[in-house]
Amino acid sequence: MLERVGAIIGIAAFAPRAFVQAQARSQGLAGLGNALVSLTTTEAETLRAVIARLIPADENGPGALEARADRFIDRGLGGALKNLRSVYSSGLAAINNYAQSSKGMPFSKLSASEQDAILKAIEQNQANGFAGGSAQFFNLLRAHTIQGTFSDPFYGGNENFIGWDLIGYPGARIAVSANLQSMDVKPESSRKSAYDYGMFNKGEI
């Protein structure tokens, strides 16, 4: 999973317009805290269980759930991802239906090993009940989970810079001092979002 991050971190770190529109800034979604914007309670519960297995917390540190990739997705579905709202609704329902039919319980109630088996079947396009095939929804969900874990925290994910700490990204900076250019010294984290700098206007596109 993390091998794919290098290819997208340059984009995800500053959350491209294609995924989170500037309208979300003017609506003040950051002020909503943990309140759901788009997903139902059941959908959110399923989503959290899924992302917890896609990038799990382990000996390397916290994972996607702790980084609140679910909140990133929920907010995105209320903005630039709103055209995917129905895709998420049917996809998350299909995950639960497949889990119920094959394991006898909703996905969030299964053990970690059972959840992994379900997700493997979905990834390999072997699960039924998914419009367009289960692999298509799996790939979409995986991409958004990665973005939510490693994007700028302004957009709802990367809680407490968990994602950036996980991959060693030192955070947004508008200048690079001499001590940050040393090849043999790990740069100190700035603990800053790009939008902590005045040059970025949160209310404009």
C-alpha positions as CSV (number, residue, x, y, z in Angstrom):
1,M,0.0,0.0,0.0
2,L,2.6,2.5,1.0
3,E,4.7,1.9,-2.1
4,R,1.9,3.7,-4.0
5,V,2.1,6.7,-1.8
6,G,5.2,8.2,-3.4
7,A,3.4,8.5,-6.7
8,I,0.6,10.6,-5.3
9,I,1.9,12.4,-2.3
10,G,3.0,15.4,-4.3
11,I,-0.7,15.8,-5.3
12,A,-2.4,14.6,-2.2
13,A,-0.4,16.7,0.2
14,F,-2.1,19.8,-1.2
15,A,-5.5,18.1,-1.9
16,P,-6.1,18.7,-5.7
17,R,-9.2,20.6,-6.8
18,A,-10.4,17.5,-8.5
19,F,-11.0,15.9,-5.1
20,V,-11.9,18.7,-2.7
21,Q,-13.4,21.9,-4.1
22,A,-12.7,25.3,-2.8
23,Q,-16.4,25.7,-2.1
24,A,-15.8,23.5,1.0
25,R,-13.5,26.1,2.3
26,S,-16.1,28.9,2.2
27,Q,-18.7,26.6,3.8
28,G,-16.4,26.2,6.8
29,L,-16.4,22.4,6.9
30,A,-13.4,22.5,9.1
31,G,-15.6,23.9,11.8
32,L,-17.9,20.9,11.8
33,G,-15.4,18.8,13.8
34,N,-16.4,15.2,13.6
35,A,-20.0,15.7,12.5
36,L,-21.0,13.7,9.4
37,V,-21.5,15.8,6.3
38,S,-22.6,13.2,3.7
39,L,-22.6,9.7,5.0
40,T,-25.2,8.0,7.2
41,T,-24.2,6.6,10.6
42,T,-24.2,3.0,9.2
43,E,-22.2,4.0,6.1
44,A,-19.7,5.8,8.2
45,E,-19.3,2.8,10.5
46,T,-18.7,0.5,7.5
47,L,-16.2,3.0,6.0
48,R,-14.2,3.3,9.2
49,A,-13.9,-0.5,9.5
50,V,-12.8,-0.7,5.9
51,I,-10.1,2.0,6.0
52,A,-8.8,0.5,9.3
53,R,-7.9,-2.6,7.3
54,L,-6.6,-0.8,4.2
55,I,-4.0,1.1,6.1
56,P,-4.0,-0.5,9.6
57,A,-2.3,0.7,12.7
58,D,0.7,-1.4,13.3
59,E,4.3,-1.3,14.6
60,N,5.0,1.5,12.1
61,G,2.4,3.7,13.8
62,P,-1.3,4.8,13.5
63,G,-3.2,4.0,10.3
64,A,-5.9,5.5,8.1
65,L,-8.6,5.3,10.8
66,E,-6.5,7.3,13.3
67,A,-5.6,9.7,10.5
68,R,-9.4,10.2,9.9
69,A,-9.4,9.3,6.2
70,D,-13.1,8.6,6.7
71,R,-13.7,12.3,7.6
72,F,-11.8,13.3,4.5
73,I,-14.0,11.1,2.3
74,D,-17.2,12.2,4.1
75,R,-16.4,15.9,3.5
76,G,-15.3,15.2,-0.1
77,L,-18.7,13.6,-0.8
78,G,-20.3,16.8,0.2
79,G,-18.1,18.8,-2.2
80,A,-16.1,17.9,-5.3
81,L,-16.9,14.2,-4.9
82,K,-20.6,14.6,-4.7
83,N,-21.1,12.9,-8.0
84,L,-19.8,9.8,-6.2
85,R,-22.2,9.9,-3.4
86,S,-24.5,7.3,-4.8
87,V,-21.5,5.1,-5.7
88,Y,-20.4,5.2,-2.1
89,S,-23.9,4.5,-0.8
90,S,-24.4,1.4,-3.0
91,G,-20.8,0.3,-2.6
92,L,-20.8,0.4,1.2
93,A,-24.2,-1.3,1.3
94,A,-22.8,-4.0,-1.0
95,I,-19.8,-4.6,1.3
96,N,-22.2,-5.1,4.2
97,N,-24.5,-7.4,2.2
98,Y,-21.6,-9.5,1.0
99,A,-20.2,-9.7,4.5
100,Q,-23.7,-10.7,5.8
101,S,-24.2,-13.4,3.2
102,S,-20.7,-14.9,3.4
103,K,-19.9,-14.4,7.1
104,G,-23.3,-13.9,8.8
105,M,-22.6,-10.4,10.1
106,P,-22.1,-6.8,9.0
107,F,-18.6,-6.0,7.9
108,S,-17.8,-3.8,11.0
109,K,-18.7,-6.7,13.3
110,L,-16.3,-9.2,11.8
111,S,-12.8,-10.0,13.1
112,A,-9.8,-8.4,11.4
113,S,-9.0,-11.6,9.6
114,E,-12.5,-12.0,8.3
115,Q,-12.6,-8.4,7.2
116,D,-9.3,-8.9,5.3
117,A,-10.8,-12.0,3.5
118,I,-13.8,-10.0,2.5
119,L,-11.7,-7.1,1.2
120,K,-9.4,-9.5,-0.7
121,A,-12.5,-11.0,-2.5
122,I,-13.7,-7.5,-3.3
123,E,-10.3,-6.4,-4.6
124,Q,-10.1,-9.5,-6.8
125,N,-13.5,-8.8,-8.3
126,Q,-15.0,-12.0,-6.8
127,A,-17.7,-10.4,-4.6
128,N,-21.2,-10.0,-6.0
129,G,-23.7,-7.2,-5.6
130,F,-21.4,-4.4,-6.8
131,A,-22.4,-2.3,-9.8
132,G,-19.5,-2.4,-12.3
133,G,-17.7,-5.1,-10.3
134,S,-16.4,-5.1,-6.8
135,A,-12.8,-4.3,-7.8
136,Q,-13.9,-1.0,-9.3
137,F,-15.3,0.2,-5.9
138,F,-12.3,-1.2,-4.0
139,N,-9.9,0.8,-6.1
140,L,-11.9,3.9,-5.7
141,L,-12.1,3.5,-1.9
142,R,-8.4,2.6,-1.7
143,A,-7.4,5.7,-3.6
144,H,-9.5,8.0,-1.4
145,T,-8.2,6.3,1.7
146,I,-4.6,7.0,0.7
147,Q,-5.5,10.6,-0.1
148,G,-7.3,11.1,3.1
149,T,-4.4,9.7,5.1
150,F,-1.7,11.7,3.5
151,S,-3.3,14.9,2.2
152,D,-3.1,18.3,3.9
153,P,-5.0,18.1,7.2
154,F,-7.1,21.1,6.2
155,Y,-9.3,18.8,4.2
156,G,-10.3,16.6,7.1
157,G,-7.8,13.8,7.0
158,N,-4.2,13.4,8.2
159,E,-5.3,14.1,11.8
160,N,-2.4,15.3,13.9
161,F,-0.1,14.9,10.9
162,I,-0.3,11.1,11.3
163,G,0.1,10.4,7.6
164,W,3.0,12.8,7.1
165,D,4.8,11.4,10.2
166,L,4.3,7.9,8.9
167,I,6.1,8.6,5.6
168,G,8.6,11.1,7.1
169,Y,7.2,14.1,5.2
170,P,8.2,17.1,7.3
171,G,5.2,19.3,6.5
172,A,4.4,22.4,4.5
173,R,7.0,25.1,4.3
174,I,7.3,28.3,2.3
175,A,11.1,28.5,2.8
176,V,13.9,25.9,3.2
177,S,16.6,26.9,5.6
178,A,20.2,25.7,5.5
179,N,19.7,23.1,8.2
180,L,16.9,21.5,6.2
181,Q,19.2,20.9,3.3
182,S,21.5,18.5,5.1
183,M,21.3,15.0,3.6
184,D,22.2,13.1,6.8
185,V,19.8,14.9,9.1
186,K,16.1,14.1,9.3
187,P,14.2,17.4,8.9
188,E,12.1,18.5,11.8
189,S,8.4,18.5,11.2
190,S,6.8,21.9,10.8
191,R,3.5,20.6,12.1
192,K,1.8,23.0,9.7
193,S,-0.9,22.8,7.1
194,A,-0.3,24.7,3.9
195,Y,-3.3,26.9,5.0
196,D,-1.5,27.9,8.1
197,Y,0.4,30.3,5.9
198,G,-1.2,33.6,5.0
199,M,-0.4,33.3,1.3
200,F,-3.1,30.7,1.0
201,N,-6.7,32.1,1.0
202,K,-9.2,29.6,2.3
203,G,-12.1,31.4,1.0
204,E,-11.1,31.7,-2.7
205,I,-10.5,29.2,-5.5
